[in-house]
Amino acid sequence: MTKPDPPMPAAEFELDLIQRLGQVGYWEFDPVTDAMRLPAASLRLLSTMVGTSPTVAPVLREIMSEAERSRLLDAMQQAIERRLPLQLELQLINLRGGHAAVLLKGTPVESGDGMRYAGIFRDITADKQVQSEREAVLSQLHALVGGLPVGVTVFDEDLRLLFWNDHIYDILGLPQGAVYKFVPFADLIRYPAQRGEYGPGDPEEHVAHRVVLARRFEPHRFERAARDGRALVVDGYPFRIGGRVAGFVTTYTDITDRKRAEQQLSRQNDALRAVIDHFPGAVSVFDAQLRLVAWNPQFIDLLDLPRELVEAEGARFEDFIRYNARRGEYGPGEPEGYVRTALERARNFQAHTMERTRPNGRTLEVIGQPLPGGGFVSLYIDITERKQAEDRIRAMALTDALTGLPNRLRLNDEVELALRRYHEGGYRFALLFVDLDGFKTVNDTLGHDAGDELLVVIAQRLRAVVRETDAVVRLGGDEFVVVLHDLDRHETAHRIAQALVDTVSRPVELTVSAVQVGASVGISYCPEHANEREGLLKAADAAMYAAKADGRGIWRVALWPNPMPAGRPN
């Protein structure tokens, strides 16, 4: 019958209990004998970290790389020579695969038989993994923050500043020297508090109150007045790393002009009211392996993506390109060709801003930003209404306000279009220069209002005579130009010119009186008279003056150039 082990001395028992429960190992090193001693509990703890025997101390070369072993020995040597405390983080090799991280601490201990070193070691592998995840998330946040057109701050769980962008200096009125990494939240908000931006009362009370609110890490939104009377919207959202709150993101949007441009400011505010899940545009983040690692609900809604595609584990960038190509999102073409091209761009990602119009008519502004270490983040903002407004403004700029006809600027576009069709496909066309006869008399005798009324009627008549594919343009005053596209024969231009003369010469019942005017028309052809805009306009203008000289109320073709071009009619 075996005897039970003798009980441990009290001190040794307490040390063993601390090591087992606290997952902290104990070690001793004798510089004289160059021997390292680990108690049984510490040896078992080390074996779980590196996969060695729980009863035999491992050989350093088995569990450390050459570089790590040199670091340890150098640090020990310096500590021994100077009798200094020792603290070192080391990477250990797990013989079962992978690596482990350990924090080593020690101090010189004097005893009756000389000096030795004693200390502890602790497994920090999990801490390092959490730190790595934290750095990855913060890196993604940093990329988002830098490109946003509003003020942004990112604070950690200890209310210390992690990231910010340059807009906060102007929006919040902060001096450059006051903003730096890890500055406390209280120190930053003390500036606006002292300026009275949080209302009357003791600034320190305002600071203390807002610090208490910030420590709740709750989503919030409020408006407040800035230092110079501007209005700000402040949006705050907490973010999580490893399942726990790791800080919060705050955006500061200047909404002073919202009363004058409600729609524009609403879009900006909605588009930038959050950086993480609550970003009002679509957000997608792909890692270095081009796998989708983050997105928000608008990514699904704005791009009309199936939820099962977005939420699939390990969803790849090419899956989204292939899906869009197959449904015609990028236009006609072979889907795999789009996939190859997109993958090549993604693997060599460059920062960009572009506009993309989807098949449903919605226009998106797409902002892409590469991430440190690989991967990229993309923001999608719906700018459909802005583009529609720009189209309306452009249409107004190209339209004659009185008659509703295209104006002189639009004439340039029409002629350039006709010239391009001629050079690319051989489609001939003609310009008809129309000048009213007797209009000045109407203006002088009946007044400008009557003249404007007459021009509106004449414009309607001219538009009714030409073909659907032709364009009638008002140059100004009583001058008009007709662009006859895709002209098959000269007789067609002659027939339309005569119809223009006839329709203009019909009497017009104005509000004040009935009037009658005429029209003189000059014709030039492309390419017979010229194959560029200025030459064609000059030829048609000269032909119009020839019609006036020959008695008015008629049309004339511009003189044929000498030598005659090929294709001139007899």
C-alpha positions as CSV (number, residue, x, y, z in Angstrom):
1,M,0.0,0.0,0.0
2,T,1.5,3.4,-1.1
3,K,1.7,6.2,1.3
4,P,0.0,9.5,0.5
5,D,2.2,12.4,-0.5
6,P,3.3,14.5,2.4
7,P,1.4,17.8,2.7
8,M,3.0,20.8,1.1
9,P,4.4,23.5,3.4
10,A,1.9,26.4,3.6
11,A,3.9,28.9,1.5
12,E,4.5,26.3,-1.2
13,F,0.8,25.4,-1.2
14,E,-0.3,29.0,-1.5
15,L,2.1,29.5,-4.4
16,D,0.8,26.4,-6.2
17,L,-2.8,27.5,-5.7
18,I,-2.0,31.0,-7.1
19,Q,-0.4,29.4,-10.2
20,R,-3.2,27.0,-10.9
21,L,-6.1,29.5,-10.4
22,G,-4.4,32.6,-11.8
23,Q,-2.8,30.9,-14.8
24,V,0.5,32.6,-13.7
25,G,3.8,30.6,-13.8
26,Y,6.7,31.0,-11.4
27,W,10.4,30.7,-12.3
28,E,13.8,31.0,-10.7
29,F,17.2,31.5,-12.4
30,D,20.6,30.9,-10.8
31,P,23.3,33.0,-12.6
32,V,26.0,31.0,-11.0
33,T,24.8,27.5,-12.2
34,D,23.0,28.9,-15.2
35,A,20.0,26.8,-14.1
36,M,16.3,27.6,-14.5
37,R,13.8,26.0,-12.1
38,L,10.0,25.9,-12.6
39,P,7.6,24.4,-10.0
40,A,5.4,21.6,-11.1
41,A,2.3,23.8,-11.5
42,S,4.3,26.3,-13.6
43,L,5.8,23.5,-15.7
44,R,2.2,22.2,-16.4
45,L,1.1,25.7,-17.4
46,L,4.0,26.1,-19.8
47,S,3.3,22.7,-21.4
48,T,-0.3,23.8,-22.2
49,M,1.2,26.8,-24.0
50,V,3.9,25.1,-26.1
51,G,2.9,21.4,-26.2
52,T,5.9,20.0,-24.3
53,S,6.1,17.5,-21.5
54,P,4.4,18.6,-18.2
55,T,7.2,17.0,-16.2
56,V,10.4,18.0,-18.0
57,A,11.5,21.6,-18.5
58,P,11.7,22.2,-22.3
59,V,14.9,23.2,-24.2
60,L,14.8,26.8,-25.3
61,R,15.7,26.0,-28.9
62,E,12.6,23.8,-29.1
63,I,10.1,26.5,-28.1
64,M,11.8,29.7,-29.4
65,S,13.1,31.0,-32.6
66,E,16.8,31.9,-32.8
67,A,15.9,35.7,-32.7
68,E,13.6,35.3,-29.7
69,R,16.1,33.2,-27.8
70,S,18.8,35.8,-28.5
71,R,16.5,38.5,-27.1
72,L,15.8,36.6,-24.0
73,L,19.5,35.8,-23.3
74,D,20.6,39.4,-24.0
75,A,17.9,40.8,-21.7
76,M,18.8,38.3,-18.9
77,Q,22.5,39.1,-19.3
78,Q,21.9,42.9,-19.0
79,A,19.6,42.4,-16.0
80,I,22.1,40.3,-14.2
81,E,25.0,42.6,-14.9
82,R,23.1,45.7,-13.7
83,R,20.9,43.9,-11.1
84,L,17.8,45.4,-12.8
85,P,14.2,44.1,-12.9
86,L,13.3,42.2,-16.1
87,Q,10.1,42.5,-18.2
88,L,9.9,41.0,-21.7
89,E,7.2,39.8,-24.2
90,L,8.2,36.7,-26.1
91,Q,6.8,34.6,-28.9
92,L,6.9,30.9,-28.2
93,I,6.6,28.0,-30.7
94,N,3.7,25.6,-29.9
95,L,4.9,22.1,-30.9
96,R,1.4,21.2,-31.7
97,G,1.2,24.0,-34.3
98,G,0.9,27.8,-34.1
99,H,2.4,30.3,-31.6
100,A,1.9,31.5,-28.1
101,A,2.7,34.8,-26.5
102,V,4.1,35.1,-23.0
103,L,4.8,38.0,-20.7
104,L,8.0,37.4,-18.6
105,K,8.7,39.4,-15.5
106,G,11.6,39.0,-13.0
107,T,13.6,40.7,-10.3
108,P,16.9,40.1,-8.5
109,V,16.5,38.3,-5.1
110,E,19.3,38.3,-2.5
111,S,19.6,35.1,-0.4
112,G,22.1,33.6,2.0
113,D,23.8,31.6,-0.8
114,G,24.0,34.6,-3.2
115,M,21.9,36.4,-5.8
116,R,19.3,34.7,-8.0
117,Y,16.5,35.9,-10.2
118,A,12.8,35.1,-9.6
119,G,9.7,36.0,-11.4
120,I,6.5,35.1,-13.1
121,F,5.3,34.4,-16.6
122,R,1.8,34.7,-18.0
123,D,0.1,33.5,-21.2
124,I,-1.0,36.6,-23.2
125,T,-1.8,34.8,-26.4
126,A,-5.6,35.7,-26.2
127,D,-4.7,39.3,-25.3
128,K,-2.6,39.6,-28.4
129,Q,-5.4,38.2,-30.6
130,V,-7.9,40.7,-29.2
131,Q,-5.3,43.5,-29.7
132,S,-4.8,42.3,-33.4
133,E,-8.6,42.3,-34.0
134,R,-8.9,45.8,-32.4
135,E,-6.1,47.2,-34.6
136,A,-7.9,45.8,-37.7
137,V,-11.2,47.4,-36.8
138,L,-9.5,50.7,-35.9
139,S,-7.7,50.6,-39.2
140,Q,-11.0,50.3,-41.1
141,L,-12.4,53.2,-39.0
142,H,-9.4,55.3,-39.8
143,A,-9.9,54.8,-43.6
144,L,-13.5,55.8,-43.3
145,V,-12.8,58.8,-41.1
146,G,-10.2,60.4,-43.4
147,G,-12.4,60.7,-46.5
148,L,-15.6,62.1,-44.9
149,P,-16.7,65.7,-45.6
150,V,-17.9,66.3,-42.0
151,G,-16.1,66.5,-38.7
152,V,-15.5,63.1,-37.2
153,T,-13.9,61.9,-33.9
154,V,-13.4,58.4,-32.7
155,F,-12.9,57.8,-28.9
156,D,-11.9,54.5,-27.2
157,E,-13.6,52.9,-24.2
158,D,-11.5,55.1,-21.9
159,L,-12.8,58.2,-23.7
160,R,-9.4,58.9,-25.3
161,L,-9.2,60.3,-28.8
162,L,-8.1,57.7,-31.4
163,F,-8.9,59.2,-34.8
164,W,-10.1,62.5,-36.1
165,N,-10.2,64.5,-39.4
166,D,-9.2,68.0,-40.2
167,H,-12.8,69.3,-40.4
168,I,-13.2,69.3,-36.5
169,Y,-10.7,72.2,-36.2
170,D,-13.0,74.5,-38.1
171,I,-16.4,73.0,-37.1
172,L,-15.6,72.7,-33.4
173,G,-13.2,75.7,-33.2
174,L,-10.4,73.7,-31.7
175,P,-6.8,74.9,-31.7
176,Q,-4.3,72.6,-33.5
177,G,-2.3,72.0,-30.4
178,A,-5.4,70.8,-28.4
179,V,-6.0,67.8,-30.7
180,Y,-3.6,64.8,-30.4
181,K,-3.9,61.1,-30.0
182,F,-5.2,59.9,-26.6
183,V,-6.3,63.4,-25.5
184,P,-9.1,62.9,-23.0
185,F,-12.7,63.6,-24.1
186,A,-13.1,66.0,-21.2
187,D,-10.2,68.2,-22.3
188,L,-11.6,68.6,-25.9
189,I,-15.2,69.5,-24.9
190,R,-13.9,72.0,-22.3
191,Y,-13.2,74.4,-25.2
192,P,-16.8,74.7,-26.4
193,A,-18.0,74.6,-22.8
194,Q,-15.9,77.6,-21.9
195,R,-17.3,79.5,-24.9
196,G,-20.9,78.9,-23.7
197,E,-21.8,76.5,-26.5
198,Y,-23.6,74.1,-24.1
199,G,-25.6,76.9,-22.6
200,P,-25.3,79.0,-19.5
201,G,-23.8,77.8,-16.2
202,D,-20.5,76.5,-14.9
203,P,-18.4,75.1,-17.8
204,E,-17.0,72.3,-15.6
205,E,-20.4,71.2,-14.7
206,H,-21.3,70.9,-18.5
207,V,-18.0,69.0,-19.0
208,A,-18.7,66.6,-16.2
209,H,-22.3,66.0,-17.3
210,R,-21.3,65.2,-20.9
211,V,-18.5,62.8,-19.7
212,V,-21.2,60.9,-17.7
213,L,-23.4,60.7,-20.8
214,A,-20.5,59.6,-23.0
215,R,-19.6,56.8,-20.6
216,R,-23.0,55.3,-21.2
217,F,-22.0,54.6,-24.8
218,E,-25.5,55.0,-26.1
219,P,-26.5,56.2,-29.6
220,H,-27.4,59.9,-29.5
221,R,-28.3,62.8,-31.8
222,F,-28.8,66.4,-31.0
223,E,-28.4,69.9,-32.5
224,R,-26.4,72.7,-30.9
225,A,-25.1,76.2,-31.8
226,A,-21.4,76.6,-32.6
227,R,-19.1,79.4,-31.6
228,D,-19.9,81.7,-34.6
229,G,-23.7,81.1,-34.7
230,R,-23.6,78.1,-37.0
231,A,-25.8,75.2,-36.3
232,L,-24.4,71.7,-35.8
233,V,-25.9,68.2,-35.8
234,V,-24.0,65.9,-33.5
235,D,-24.5,62.1,-34.1
236,G,-22.8,59.5,-31.9
237,Y,-22.7,55.7,-32.2
238,P,-20.9,53.2,-30.1
239,F,-18.8,50.4,-31.8
240,R,-17.9,47.0,-30.5
241,I,-14.8,44.8,-30.8
242,G,-14.7,41.3,-29.6
243,G,-18.4,41.5,-28.4
244,R,-17.8,44.5,-26.1
245,V,-18.1,48.2,-26.4
246,A,-14.7,49.6,-27.6
247,G,-15.6,53.3,-28.0
248,F,-17.8,55.6,-30.0
249,V,-17.8,57.5,-33.3
250,T,-19.2,61.0,-33.4
251,T,-19.9,63.1,-36.6
252,Y,-20.4,66.8,-36.6
253,T,-22.4,68.2,-39.5
254,D,-22.8,71.9,-40.2
255,I,-26.5,72.4,-41.0
256,T,-26.6,76.2,-41.1
257,D,-27.7,76.4,-44.7
258,R,-30.4,73.7,-44.3
259,K,-33.2,76.4,-44.4
260,R,-31.9,77.5,-47.9
261,A,-31.1,74.1,-49.3
262,E,-33.1,71.5,-47.3
263,Q,-32.8,68.8,-49.8
264,Q,-29.0,69.1,-50.2
265,L,-28.3,69.2,-46.5
266,S,-30.7,66.4,-45.8
267,R,-28.8,64.2,-48.2
268,Q,-25.5,65.1,-46.6
269,N,-26.8,64.7,-43.1
270,D,-28.4,61.3,-44.0
271,A,-25.4,60.2,-45.9
272,L,-22.9,60.9,-43.1
273,R,-24.9,60.5,-39.9
274,A,-22.9,57.4,-38.9
275,V,-19.7,55.6,-39.9
276,I,-20.4,52.0,-38.9
277,D,-23.8,50.2,-39.3
278,H,-25.8,53.4,-39.3
279,F,-24.1,55.1,-42.3
280,P,-27.1,56.3,-44.4
281,G,-25.4,55.4,-47.7
282,A,-24.2,51.9,-48.5
283,V,-20.9,50.7,-47.0
284,S,-18.9,47.6,-47.8
285,V,-15.5,46.5,-46.6
286,F,-13.5,43.8,-48.3
287,D,-10.3,42.4,-46.7
288,A,-7.0,41.6,-48.3
289,Q,-8.4,38.2,-49.5
290,L,-11.3,40.1,-51.1
291,R,-13.8,38.7,-48.7
292,L,-16.8,40.8,-47.5
293,V,-16.1,41.5,-43.8
294,A,-18.4,44.4,-43.1
295,W,-21.5,46.1,-44.6
296,N,-24.6,47.9,-43.5
297,P,-28.3,47.4,-44.4
298,Q,-28.2,50.1,-47.1
299,F,-25.6,48.0,-49.0
300,I,-28.4,45.5,-49.5
301,D,-31.2,48.0,-50.1
302,L,-29.4,50.6,-52.3
303,L,-27.8,48.1,-54.6
304,D,-30.8,45.6,-54.6
305,L,-28.7,42.7,-53.5
306,P,-30.2,39.4,-52.2
307,R,-29.7,39.0,-48.4
308,E,-28.5,35.5,-48.8
309,L,-25.6,36.6,-51.1
310,V,-24.5,39.3,-48.6
311,E,-24.9,37.2,-45.5
312,A,-23.2,34.1,-46.9
313,E,-20.2,33.1,-44.9
314,G,-17.0,34.0,-46.7
315,A,-18.8,36.0,-49.4
316,R,-16.3,37.0,-52.0
317,F,-15.9,40.2,-54.1
318,E,-16.1,38.2,-57.3
319,D,-19.5,36.8,-56.2
320,F,-21.0,40.3,-56.2
321,I,-19.4,41.2,-59.6
322,R,-20.7,38.0,-61.1
323,Y,-24.2,38.5,-59.8
324,N,-24.3,42.1,-61.0
325,A,-22.9,41.2,-64.5
326,R,-25.5,38.4,-64.9
327,R,-28.4,40.7,-64.2
328,G,-27.0,43.3,-66.6
329,E,-25.9,45.9,-64.1
330,Y,-22.8,46.7,-66.1
331,G,-24.4,46.6,-69.6
332,P,-24.1,43.9,-72.3
333,G,-21.1,41.6,-72.2
334,E,-19.8,38.3,-71.0
335,P,-20.1,38.1,-67.2
336,E,-16.8,36.4,-66.6
337,G,-15.0,39.1,-68.5
338,Y,-16.4,41.7,-66.1
339,V,-15.3,39.4,-63.2
340,R,-11.7,39.2,-64.4
341,T,-11.4,42.9,-65.0
342,A,-12.9,43.8,-61.6
343,L,-10.6,41.3,-59.8
344,E,-7.5,42.8,-61.5
345,R,-8.5,46.3,-60.3
346,A,-9.4,45.1,-56.8
347,R,-6.0,43.4,-56.4
348,N,-4.3,46.7,-57.3
349,F,-6.8,48.9,-55.7
350,Q,-6.5,52.7,-56.1
351,A,-8.5,55.4,-54.3
352,H,-11.2,56.7,-56.6
353,T,-14.5,58.6,-56.8
354,M,-16.9,57.9,-59.6
355,E,-20.5,58.1,-60.6
356,R,-22.5,55.0,-61.7
357,T,-26.1,54.9,-63.0
358,R,-27.9,51.7,-62.3
359,P,-30.4,50.1,-64.8
360,N,-33.3,51.4,-62.6
361,G,-32.2,55.0,-63.2
362,R,-30.7,55.6,-59.8
363,T,-27.4,57.4,-59.9
364,L,-24.8,56.5,-57.2
365,E,-21.6,58.3,-56.2
366,V,-19.0,55.6,-55.4
367,I,-16.0,56.4,-53.2
368,G,-13.3,53.8,-52.8
369,Q,-10.5,53.9,-50.3
370,P,-7.7,51.2,-49.9
371,L,-7.1,49.9,-46.4
372,P,-3.7,49.5,-44.8
373,G,-2.5,45.9,-45.1
374,G,-4.8,45.2,-48.0
375,G,-8.5,45.3,-48.8
376,F,-10.7,48.4,-49.4
377,V,-13.8,50.2,-48.2
378,S,-16.5,51.5,-50.6
379,L,-19.1,54.1,-49.9
380,Y,-22.2,54.5,-52.1
381,I,-24.3,57.7,-52.0
382,D,-27.5,58.1,-53.9
383,I,-27.2,61.3,-55.9
384,T,-30.2,60.7,-58.3
385,E,-32.0,63.9,-57.3
386,R,-28.9,66.0,-57.6
387,K,-28.2,64.7,-61.1
388,Q,-31.8,65.3,-62.1
389,A,-31.5,68.9,-60.8
390,E,-28.2,69.3,-62.8
391,D,-30.0,68.0,-65.9
392,R,-32.8,70.5,-65.4
393,I,-30.4,73.4,-65.0
394,R,-28.5,72.3,-68.1
395,A,-31.8,72.1,-70.1
396,M,-32.6,75.6,-69.0
397,A,-29.2,76.8,-70.0
398,L,-29.7,75.4,-73.5
399,T,-33.3,76.6,-74.1
400,D,-34.6,79.9,-75.3
401,A,-36.7,81.4,-72.5
402,L,-39.2,83.1,-74.8
403,T,-40.0,80.5,-77.5
404,G,-38.9,77.3,-75.7
405,L,-36.7,76.4,-78.7
406,P,-33.1,75.3,-78.3
407,N,-30.8,78.4,-78.1
408,R,-27.4,79.3,-79.6
409,L,-25.5,77.0,-77.2
410,R,-27.6,74.1,-78.2
411,L,-27.1,74.8,-81.9
412,N,-23.4,74.1,-81.4
413,D,-24.2,70.7,-80.0
414,E,-26.7,69.9,-82.8
415,V,-24.2,70.8,-85.5
416,E,-21.4,68.9,-83.8
417,L,-23.6,65.9,-83.6
418,A,-24.5,66.1,-87.3
419,L,-20.8,66.5,-88.2
420,R,-19.9,63.5,-86.1
421,R,-22.5,61.4,-87.8
422,Y,-21.3,62.6,-91.2
423,H,-17.6,61.8,-90.4
424,E,-18.4,58.4,-88.9
425,G,-21.3,57.2,-91.1
426,G,-21.5,59.5,-94.1
427,Y,-24.8,61.0,-93.1
428,R,-25.3,64.3,-94.9
429,F,-27.2,67.3,-93.5
430,A,-28.1,70.9,-94.2
431,L,-28.4,74.2,-92.3
432,L,-31.2,76.6,-93.1
433,F,-30.6,80.2,-91.8
434,V,-34.1,81.9,-91.4
435,D,-34.4,85.6,-90.9
436,L,-37.8,87.3,-90.6
437,D,-38.7,90.1,-93.0
438,G,-40.7,93.0,-91.5
439,F,-40.2,92.0,-87.8
440,K,-38.5,95.3,-86.9
441,T,-41.6,97.2,-88.2
442,V,-43.9,95.2,-85.9
443,N,-41.6,95.8,-82.9
444,D,-41.3,99.5,-83.6
445,T,-45.0,100.1,-84.2
446,L,-46.8,97.7,-81.9
447,G,-44.1,97.3,-79.1
448,H,-41.9,94.6,-77.8
449,D,-44.7,92.6,-76.2
450,A,-46.3,92.2,-79.6
451,G,-42.9,91.3,-81.1
452,D,-42.4,88.6,-78.4
453,E,-45.9,87.3,-79.1
454,L,-45.1,87.1,-82.8
455,L,-41.8,85.3,-82.2
456,V,-43.6,82.6,-80.1
457,V,-46.1,82.0,-82.9
458,I,-43.4,81.9,-85.6
459,A,-41.4,79.4,-83.5
460,Q,-44.4,77.1,-83.3
461,R,-44.9,77.3,-87.0
462,L,-41.3,76.5,-87.9
463,R,-41.3,73.5,-85.5
464,A,-44.5,72.2,-87.2
465,V,-42.9,72.3,-90.7
466,V,-39.7,70.4,-90.1
467,R,-39.4,66.6,-89.5
468,E,-39.3,65.0,-86.1
469,T,-35.5,64.3,-86.4
470,D,-34.7,68.0,-87.3
471,A,-33.9,70.8,-84.9
472,V,-35.2,74.4,-84.9
473,V,-32.9,76.8,-83.0
474,R,-33.4,80.5,-82.1
475,L,-30.2,82.4,-82.5
476,G,-31.6,85.6,-81.0
477,G,-33.7,88.5,-82.2
478,D,-35.6,87.4,-85.3
479,E,-33.0,84.8,-86.5
480,F,-33.5,81.1,-86.5
481,V,-31.4,78.1,-87.8
482,V,-32.9,74.8,-88.8
483,V,-30.7,71.7,-88.8
484,L,-31.9,69.1,-91.3
485,H,-30.4,65.7,-90.2
486,D,-29.8,62.7,-92.5
487,L,-30.5,64.5,-95.7
488,D,-31.1,62.1,-98.6
489,R,-31.3,64.7,-101.4
490,H,-31.1,68.5,-101.9
491,E,-34.7,68.6,-103.0
492,T,-35.8,67.7,-99.5
493,A,-34.1,70.8,-98.1
494,H,-35.6,72.9,-100.9
495,R,-39.1,71.6,-100.1
496,I,-38.7,72.4,-96.4
497,A,-37.2,75.8,-97.1
498,Q,-40.2,76.7,-99.2
499,A,-42.6,75.4,-96.5
500,L,-40.8,77.6,-94.0
501,V,-41.3,80.7,-96.2
502,D,-44.9,79.8,-96.7
503,T,-45.8,79.2,-93.1
504,V,-44.1,82.4,-91.9
505,S,-45.8,84.6,-94.5
506,R,-49.3,83.6,-93.2
507,P,-51.0,86.4,-91.2
508,V,-50.8,86.2,-87.4
509,E,-53.5,87.4,-85.0
510,L,-51.8,89.1,-82.2
511,T,-53.5,90.5,-79.1
512,V,-53.2,94.0,-80.3
513,S,-53.5,93.6,-84.1
514,A,-53.2,91.2,-87.0
515,V,-49.7,91.3,-88.6
516,Q,-47.9,89.7,-91.5
517,V,-44.2,89.1,-91.9
518,G,-42.0,87.1,-94.3
519,A,-38.9,85.0,-94.2
520,S,-35.7,84.9,-96.1
521,V,-33.9,81.5,-96.0
522,G,-30.3,80.6,-96.8
523,I,-29.2,77.0,-97.3
524,S,-25.8,75.3,-96.9
525,Y,-25.0,71.6,-97.3
526,C,-22.5,69.3,-95.6
527,P,-20.1,68.4,-97.2
528,E,-20.7,70.4,-100.4
529,H,-20.2,73.8,-98.8
530,A,-18.1,72.9,-95.7
531,N,-17.5,70.0,-93.3
532,E,-17.1,72.1,-90.2
533,R,-19.5,74.3,-88.2
534,E,-18.3,77.8,-88.8
535,G,-18.0,77.3,-92.5
536,L,-21.5,75.9,-92.8
537,L,-23.0,78.8,-90.7
538,K,-21.2,81.4,-92.8
539,A,-22.4,79.8,-96.0
540,A,-26.0,79.7,-94.9
541,D,-25.9,83.2,-93.5
542,A,-24.5,84.5,-96.9
543,A,-27.2,82.6,-98.8
544,M,-29.9,84.2,-96.5
545,Y,-28.6,87.7,-97.4
546,A,-28.7,86.7,-101.0
547,A,-32.4,85.9,-100.6
548,K,-33.0,89.3,-99.1
549,A,-31.1,91.0,-101.9
550,D,-33.2,89.1,-104.5
551,G,-36.5,90.4,-103.1
552,R,-37.1,88.7,-99.7
553,G,-39.7,86.0,-98.9
554,I,-37.6,83.5,-100.9
555,W,-34.9,80.9,-100.2
556,R,-31.5,80.6,-101.8
557,V,-28.7,78.0,-101.7
558,A,-25.2,79.2,-100.9
559,L,-22.8,79.7,-103.8
560,W,-21.0,76.5,-104.6
561,P,-17.3,76.6,-103.7
562,N,-14.6,76.6,-106.4
563,P,-13.5,74.0,-107.1
564,M,-16.7,72.1,-106.7
565,P,-16.7,69.1,-104.2
566,A,-17.6,65.7,-105.4
567,G,-21.3,65.1,-105.4
568,R,-22.4,68.6,-106.3
569,P,-25.8,68.4,-108.1
570,N,-26.2,69.7,-111.6
